[in-house]
Amino acid sequence: MTIGYAEQLLDVIEELPGEKVLEVLDFAKFLRWQDLAEAREIIEFDAWAENLAKEKGFTHLTEEDVAQIVHEFRRER
C-alpha cells in the first residue's frame, strides 16, 4: 500500500466514532487473514499435486503437458 492510501485511510478513521474504527480494524484484519488463507491454500494444493504426481509417476510432465492432456480429454467428450 502506498503512503498516500495509508494517509487517506488515517484521515477517514480519525473522523469516525470509536465503534466504527473497531469495525474498520476488524475488516482490515479479515482482509489480511483472507490473503494469508488463500496463500496457504495454494501452497497446500501445490504440495498435494506434487505428491500425487510422484505417487502416479507423472513427475516428468510439465504444466504444458498436463494442459494438453486435459485439452485432448475434453475434446474427446
Buried (B, 14 or more C-beta within 10 A) or exposed (E): EEEEEEEEEEEEEEEEEEEEBEEEEEEEEEEEEEEEEEEEEEEEEEEEEEEEBEEEEEEEBEEEEEEEEEEEEEEEE
